[in-house]
Amino acid sequence: MKVPLPTVYTDLDRVTDRISQQTRTIAVGVLALVWLFLAGGDKAPVLPHKVNLVVLLLTGGAALMALVFDYLQYLAAYWDSRKLKEEAEREGSKEVEYDCSTRLYRARTFSFRAKQVLTLLSVGLLLAGVINAL
């Protein structure tokens, strides 16, 4: 099935936005569960054994770092786009071209990937910790 390139751009924009939303939702959910296990109390899940403290801290750290990389991705994107806009305005140009080799563009790409890896890592660590406590 052939589709015009603008359709691919639209699809990528939609899909990457959904990935970012899901990453945030999962990371916040993992942080909530970690907090529940750490705080204990009446609402804490009842397991035969306690979830390892180090595993909980690593899990929470990975989820928190995923959220930090989410923020850094958008911050780098803002700076990169602002720089392009200022260059275009200075030159009186109506079009710009992203330079994929710049530090800011690479930071955007790295942060997008890092937040996904860290989110999956946090889920894996949480599952491993809970399974180990069963």
Buried (B, 14 or more C-beta within 10 A) or exposed (E): EEEEEEEEEEEEEEEEEEBBEEBBEBBBBBBEBBEBBEEEEEEBEEBEEEBBEEBBEBBBBBBBBBBBBBEBBEBBBEBBBEBBEEEBEEEEEEEBEEEEEBEBBBBBEBBBEBBBEBBBBBBEBBEBBBEEBE
